[in-house]
Amino acid sequence: MSKPAYQTIMARSLNQSVIIFVPSRRQSRLTAIDMLTYAAADGEPSKFLKCSEEDLEPFLKEMSDLTLRETVSNGVAYMHEGTTLKDRRIVEQL
């Protein structure tokens, strides 16, 4: 599922925000990681990052989910029913 989604984003929506709906908490994390893996395989690991790392630093320090922190630092975020309120608000704000 992730590879076709990545290819579609690259072909049609590279300069726009994209939301991908998945069926589970686990799948949301895996899809975010897959997006970054495909970008790294294309030689552009921060392809989705649309701001400077310095701009993100205050937000990253506040996040409790380590996987979410890592994906957000590369421009990809995810949310699911288990995301803490604080992390959810940070993702929404970004």
Salt bridges, closest charged atoms under 4 A:
ASP42 OD2 - LYS47 NZ 3.43
GLU44 OE2 - LYS47 NZ 3.90
GLU62 OE1 - LYS86 NZ 2.77
ASP65 OD2 - ARG29 NH2 2.99
GLU81 OE2 - ARG25 NE 3.50
